[in-house]
Amino acid sequence: MNPVFALVDCNNFYTSCERRFRPDLAGAPIVVLSNNDGCIISRSAEAKAMGIKMGVPFYQIEPYLTQQGVAVFSSNYALYADMSARVMSILEQESPRVEIYSIDEAFLDLSGMESVATLADFGRHIRTTVQQWTGITVCVGIAPSKTLSKLANHAAKRYPATGGVVDLTSPERQRRLLQLVPVDEVWGVGRRLSKRLYKDGIKTALDLACCHPKTIRQQYSVVLERTVRELNGESCLSLEDVTPTKQQIICSRSFGERITCFQSMREAVCEYTVRAAEKLREEGQTAKRINLFMRTNRHNPAEPQYMPSLGAELPVPTDDTRDLVAAAIRLLRSSWKDGYRYMKAGVMLTDFYEPGVYQPGLFDDAHTRPNAKALMSVLDKINHSGKGQVFLAGQGVQKEWRMKRLHVSPAYTTNWRSLPVVK
């Protein structure tokens, strides 16, 4: 059986999530901002048509957005993550094998589906179902390799006549599309590599597909050779059914205001460690090492610079928030220096073990807190219920350092208090 892949990609995902709960914004231009309302990271189709660019600092374009009536939102990751989970749940019901590639993309295994329905019809079914059940519009690209399915999805988004679904299983259609696509649009071909390819006369995806794989491997890399084979319909990248276990967990943020006092930094480090511990438990892992880093603003050379980074080994691997916070605070006390304006800090957990697998040494202090697992389970259950939060006193209450989100929308799907009220 020849493999067939579909790439399902949500259109303008962040702005689509915001519009889903704001029907008054139908047809209106929308932009979503990065952390601390720094720059534009998502645009609706209407905003793109106005010429608004990705990555533009918000302060530079704010007057123009106000003048043009553009709806502005701060990043609402709780909303986006929940809407993503809903979309992915639908895809998992429709396909026997799904690889979640990012928050708004997933690869599906459609091998054998053509015996039940045409692949294009199945793609349209997925598109309609996701739209009806979540309000999110997706495009579907279908092809015999993951790289070609990426290009098929690109065509589905770019050409409205496709109806949001492109079946690229036909070699003739593959060649026609490859001829239209610049080589820098090919999945895995970055900016630096594309410049080198252009110098060598390889300007389109078809040019790359026509190269001999062995020659590409000798002149470039085995990775690009694999891309060439994928462009010719040879599947070299299999579907990853199980998400690989993370090798590290990082929780870091830029502060809404510069931190100059130890107590504020202590609150921030405590909060980031709590979040990292929650992610660790979601992965079903325990960590043996914790690292802490702090940063001043390196883009302002007029300010004194200090960027410490310290790590520590824990006596035994743990997922207990209390143990991880205590270790992080010890690192903070060792690295803190007065007289600096800190703009960012973060915590990284590494050296993971499955619970109960680690074998301590004969003289190691392997003491663990009694009932720690049950306590952490209850803590997570309460905090994920959407009905309230239980937090450590060390996380603080006022949190004036917390990142700015002046335009954040309610967490419609994860917080009971944010549910719209119809009168």
Secondary structure, 3 states (H helix, E strand, C coil): CCCCEEEEEECCHHHHHHHHCCHHHCCCCEEEECHHHCEEEEECHHHHHCCCCCCCEHHHHHHHHHHHCCEEECCCHHHHHHHHHHHHHHHHHHCCCEEEEECCEEEEECCCHHHCCCHHHHHHHHHHHHHHHHCCCEEEEEECCHHHHHHHHHHHHHCHHHCCEEECCCHHHHHHHHHHCEHHHCCCCCHHHHHHHHHCCCCEHHHHHCCCHHHHHHHCCHHHHHHHHHHCCCCCCCCCCCCCCCCEEEEEEEEEEEECCHHHHHHHHHHHHHHHHHHHHHCCCEEEEEEEEEEECCCCCCCCCCCCEEEEEEEEEECCHHHHHHHHHHHHHHHCCCCCCEEEEEEEEEEEECCCCCCCCCCCCCCCCCCHHHHHHHHHHHHCCCCCCCCCHHHCCCCCCCCCCCCCCCCCCCCHHHCCCCC
